[in-house]
Amino acid sequence: MKIAVVGAGVIGATVAARLAQRGAQVTLLDQASAGSGTTSTSYAWVNSNGKEPPAYYQLNLAGLEAHTRMSPTDESGWLGLGGHIEFAVDDHHRDNLAARISRLKAWNYGVEEITPDQAKTLLPDIELPEGVQLIAHYTREGYAYPAKYLAHMLGEARDAGAVIRTGTTVSGFNADDDKVEVQLADGTSLPVQKVVSAVGRWTRPFAALAGASVPVREFAEPGDIVVGYLAVTNPVPVRLSRLITSPWLNVRPAGGGRLMLQALDLDITADPRNVPGPDSELAQIFLERLRSLLANTEDAKIQEILVGQRVMPEDGRTIVGPAPEAPWLYVVATHSGVTLAPYLGEAIAAEIFGEKQEAFEEFRIERFLTDSTYGQPYAPRKPGEQ
Ligand SMILES: Cc1cc2nc3c(=O)[nH]c(=O)nc-3n(C[C@H](O)[C@H](O)[C@H](O)COP(=O)(O)OP(=O)(O)OC[C@H]3O[C@@H](n4cnc5c(N)ncnc54)[C@H](O)[C@@H]3O)c2cc1C
């Protein structure tokens, strides 16, 4: 079977590798360079923490488990598996966290309530604020380095015979019953039997090229649910080997002593057309929050601020399956794509080879034809959510 996989982010690269390993003749195409889309601007927390309903929790749990199983334990590994600590200071966050802990405990997720002293042991440089009400330790969660993950998957794809073509834009299709001509912007075309759309935030216009309607949000204005800041520091002498979620700042290691920072309340001004610099007022706010959270950060600097654009289906949940209007087009579009990629890649390849995935049934495109939540605003994010 000849298959074009369009989009070489974490999702497309994994699908391409798994299809090629099953014997498909795969061409992986990207309009720019591999990993240059949302994959290059991700907090990349690997988790199934605040995920609901249960089917969506199970999908993300399968992603977390697949990462843990697949990531090599040597230098080529992409996963930091030191767990995650979340602490709540105000009543609202405490109640939300308490409910989440009890739900996740019932599902054997790997979460425990810990004392401030235990938190100090796990996070030796933490400055816990006065009035901390509740602290959770998620023992199995971690963070990924998306570029390392991508390198691994592109390598597996190539080793299995996939052809990777970057700088190649798909501009249209010519389809009949059993074959599809994928039209490329350079005027050439590629004959295949199937196309996998893994184009992330470009899904809506891309699917329209095939006459299909797939409701994935596009950036409209600053502060949209789809946009978010990430700030990366210089290397700092801080002991940190796990993720922290606090009411005003989320922090994770970013390699070589750098830290990656995220503060969801600041996202209100995020605009990909206007990215603040390392000396901006926003950078100063990130630094002040960091200094109040971790010791030894007084000389920290922001090296770069990024504005990421999430891949956000209208109802916030994964979309996976053939497009009803064009069954030769298999569509995958999802937030939390870093967490989900290793699991989804395998399961999508299995489904394309005829093994229907029960776990995907709640995530088909068809739900938008009947679901009354379609088109309604997605609930705002809270501390601890992505
Ligand atoms: C601020 C932020 C924080 C996040 N935090 C987390 C987190 O903590 N945990 C987590 O799991 N996830 C997180 N995510 C989400 C995660 O990063 C994404 O879901 C994931 O990276 C999406 O990968 P993708 O492969 O679907 O899309 P992308 O990486 O965007 O890849 C799509 C590719 O398609 C290509 N393309 C588009 N159109 C065409 C065309 N016509 N022809 C050829 N190529 C085309 C693009 O060039 C692009 O490279 C976060 C995202 C953001 C923005």
The ligand as a MOL file (V3000), in Angstrom:
LIG
                    3D

  0  0  0     0  0            999 V3000
M  V30 BEGIN CTAB
M  V30 COUNTS 53 58 0 0 0
M  V30 BEGIN ATOM
M  V30 1 C 2.0710 26.2840 24.4740 0
M  V30 2 C 1.8200 24.8050 24.2380 0
M  V30 3 C 2.0010 23.8990 25.2640 0
M  V30 4 C 1.7670 22.5490 25.0470 0
M  V30 5 N 1.9800 21.6830 26.0640 0
M  V30 6 C 1.8020 20.3670 25.8700 0
M  V30 7 C 2.0640 19.4640 26.9330 0
M  V30 8 O 2.4580 19.8740 28.0240 0
M  V30 9 N 1.8930 18.1280 26.6930 0
M  V30 10 C 1.4680 17.6610 25.4780 0
M  V30 11 O 1.3290 16.4460 25.3290 0
M  V30 12 N 1.1890 18.5090 24.4710 0
M  V30 13 C 1.3480 19.8390 24.6320 0
M  V30 14 N 1.0970 20.6990 23.6250 0
M  V30 15 C 0.5080 20.1740 22.3930 0
M  V30 16 C 1.4990 19.5020 21.4830 0
M  V30 17 O 2.6950 20.2480 21.4040 0
M  V30 18 C 0.8850 19.3490 20.0940 0
M  V30 19 O -0.3640 18.6640 20.2220 0
M  V30 20 C 1.7590 18.5730 19.1300 0
M  V30 21 O 3.0390 19.1580 19.0420 0
M  V30 22 C 1.0970 18.5590 17.7510 0
M  V30 23 O 1.9320 17.8590 16.8660 0
M  V30 24 P 1.4420 17.5830 15.3970 0
M  V30 25 O 2.4350 16.6470 14.7970 0
M  V30 26 O 0.0110 17.2010 15.3780 0
M  V30 27 O 1.4630 19.0320 14.6850 0
M  V30 28 P 2.6870 19.9180 14.1680 0
M  V30 29 O 3.9020 19.7460 14.9790 0
M  V30 30 O 2.1620 21.3110 14.0040 0
M  V30 31 O 2.9900 19.3120 12.7200 0
M  V30 32 C 2.1650 19.5680 11.6030 0
M  V30 33 C 3.0590 19.7310 10.3870 0
M  V30 34 O 2.2290 19.7980 9.2180 0
M  V30 35 C 2.9130 20.5700 8.2540 0
M  V30 36 N 1.9480 20.9970 7.2170 0
M  V30 37 C 0.8530 21.7710 7.4060 0
M  V30 38 N 0.1950 21.9260 6.2180 0
M  V30 39 C 0.8900 21.2540 5.2850 0
M  V30 40 C 0.7420 21.0400 3.8770 0
M  V30 41 N -0.2970 21.5730 3.1860 0
M  V30 42 N 1.6670 20.3070 3.2270 0
M  V30 43 C 2.7220 19.7600 3.8830 0
M  V30 44 N 2.9240 19.9270 5.2190 0
M  V30 45 C 2.0130 20.6600 5.9120 0
M  V30 46 C 3.4890 21.7180 9.0960 0
M  V30 47 O 4.5950 22.3330 8.4590 0
M  V30 48 C 3.8800 21.0190 10.4050 0
M  V30 49 O 5.2720 20.6910 10.4750 0
M  V30 50 C 1.3390 22.0720 23.7780 0
M  V30 51 C 1.1810 22.9790 22.7340 0
M  V30 52 C 1.4070 24.3300 22.9560 0
M  V30 53 C 1.2500 25.2950 21.8160 0
M  V30 END ATOM
M  V30 BEGIN BOND
M  V30 1 1 1 2
M  V30 2 1 2 3
M  V30 3 2 2 52
M  V30 4 2 3 4
M  V30 5 1 4 5
M  V30 6 1 4 50
M  V30 7 2 5 6
M  V30 8 1 6 7
M  V30 9 1 6 13
M  V30 10 2 7 8
M  V30 11 1 7 9
M  V30 12 1 9 10
M  V30 13 2 10 11
M  V30 14 1 10 12
M  V30 15 2 12 13
M  V30 16 1 13 14
M  V30 17 1 14 15
M  V30 18 1 14 50
M  V30 19 1 15 16
M  V30 20 1 16 17
M  V30 21 1 16 18
M  V30 22 1 18 19
M  V30 23 1 18 20
M  V30 24 1 20 21
M  V30 25 1 20 22
M  V30 26 1 22 23
M  V30 27 1 23 24
M  V30 28 2 24 25
M  V30 29 1 24 26
M  V30 30 1 24 27
M  V30 31 1 27 28
M  V30 32 2 28 29
M  V30 33 1 28 30
M  V30 34 1 28 31
M  V30 35 1 31 32
M  V30 36 1 32 33
M  V30 37 1 33 34
M  V30 38 1 33 48
M  V30 39 1 34 35
M  V30 40 1 35 36
M  V30 41 1 35 46
M  V30 42 1 36 37
M  V30 43 1 36 45
M  V30 44 2 37 38
M  V30 45 1 38 39
M  V30 46 1 39 40
M  V30 47 2 39 45
M  V30 48 1 40 41
M  V30 49 2 40 42
M  V30 50 1 42 43
M  V30 51 2 43 44
M  V30 52 1 44 45
M  V30 53 1 46 47
M  V30 54 1 46 48
M  V30 55 1 48 49
M  V30 56 2 50 51
M  V30 57 1 51 52
M  V30 58 1 52 53
M  V30 END BOND
M  V30 END CTAB
M  END
